[in-house]
């Protein structure tokens, strides 16, 4: 299982981004989470096959129709993820490593 820690900026809050990212992640059988950050970005942690993560990253660069993604920062995540699904988390707070 491969992991990616992803930050998105642009018009990514208030446009249903987390909901749509959750739906796409579930469709691709990814594990992890998505949440809004206090600075206006969206943060994601996603684990799955390389092929499915590639499809997810391609989708994230566009996002839902109301979004305008300006920047995608995706880093390989070497730490293990202990979760069993993909969830929407509450806004703000510190970033990963909480699982």
KAWO-V520259 format. One record per residue. N is the residue number from 1. RES is the residue in one letter. PSI is psi as a letter, one per 40 degrees, with the letter a starting at -180 (none if undefined). OMEGA is omega in radians with two decimals (NA if undefined). Layout:
# KAWO-V520259
n=(N/N)
res=(RES/RES)
psi=(PSI/PSI)
omega=(OMEGA/OMEGA)
This chain:
# KAWO-V520259
n=(1/2/3/4/5/6/7/8/9/10/11/12/13/14/15/16/17/18/19/20/21/22/23/24/25/26/27/28/29/30/31/32/33/34/35/36/37/38/39/40/41/42/43/44/45/46/47/48/49/50/51/52/53/54/55/56/57/58/59/60/61/62/63/64/65/66/67/68/69/70/71/72/73/74/75/76/77/78/79/80/81/82/83/84/85/86/87/88/89/90/91/92/93/94/95/96/97/98/99)
res=(X/X/X/X/X/X/X/X/X/X/X/X/X/X/X/X/X/X/X/X/X/X/X/X/X/X/X/X/X/X/X/X/X/X/X/X/X/X/X/X/X/X/X/X/X/X/X/X/X/X/X/X/X/X/X/X/X/X/X/X/X/X/X/X/X/X/X/X/X/X/X/X/X/X/X/X/X/X/X/X/X/X/X/X/X/X/X/X/X/X/X/X/X/X/X/X/X/X/X)
psi=(h/i/i/h/h/h/h/h/i/a/g/e/i/e/e/e/d/d/d/d/d/d/d/d/d/d/d/e/f/i/i/a/i/i/i/i/i/d/e/e/i/h/h/i/h/h/h/a/i/d/d/d/d/d/d/d/d/d/d/d/d/d/a/i/d/e/i/g/h/d/h/h/h/h/i/h/h/e/i/i/h/e/i/e/a/h/i/h/i/i/i/a/i/i/i/h/e/i/none)
omega=(-3.13/3.14/3.06/3.03/-2.91/3.03/3.13/3.06/-3.05/3.06/-3.04/3.05/3.14/-3.11/-3.14/-3.07/-3.11/3.14/-3.11/3.08/3.09/-3.14/3.14/3.12/3.13/3.10/-3.10/3.12/3.09/3.05/3.09/-3.11/3.09/3.08/3.01/3.02/-3.11/-3.11/3.08/3.10/2.98/3.12/3.09/2.96/-3.05/3.13/3.11/3.09/3.11/-3.13/-3.13/3.07/3.09/3.09/-3.14/3.13/3.09/3.12/-3.11/-3.13/3.08/-3.13/3.11/-3.01/-3.11/-3.10/2.99/-3.10/-3.13/-3.10/3.06/3.06/-3.10/-3.14/3.07/3.13/-3.10/3.12/-3.14/3.05/-3.05/-3.11/-3.10/-3.14/3.07/-3.04/3.01/-3.11/3.09/-3.10/2.97/3.09/3.13/3.11/3.07/0.85/-3.14/-3.05/NA)
